[in-house]
Amino acid sequence: MRKLFVLLVIAGLVIGFGFYRGWFRADKSRIKEDGHTAIVEASEVGSRVSEGVQEGVHKLTEGTQK
């Protein structure tokens, strides 16, 4: 029980220090930038998947026309 109490005190100190140092503050410009980056990367992944699907369909249709 004593170890749990010590662990909770240490965790509280670390969390308190983190708030004091600003580790948990949200930077709105950074959030907006990260959101834009995520949208761009998702779009690129979607394009690659779409190209792969088109290639697969092309291969299937070539195989059935022979």
Secondary structure, 3 states (H helix, E strand, C coil): CHHHHHHHHHHHHHHHHHHHHCCCCCCHHHHHHHHHHHHHHHHHHHHHHHHHHHHHHHHHHHHHHC
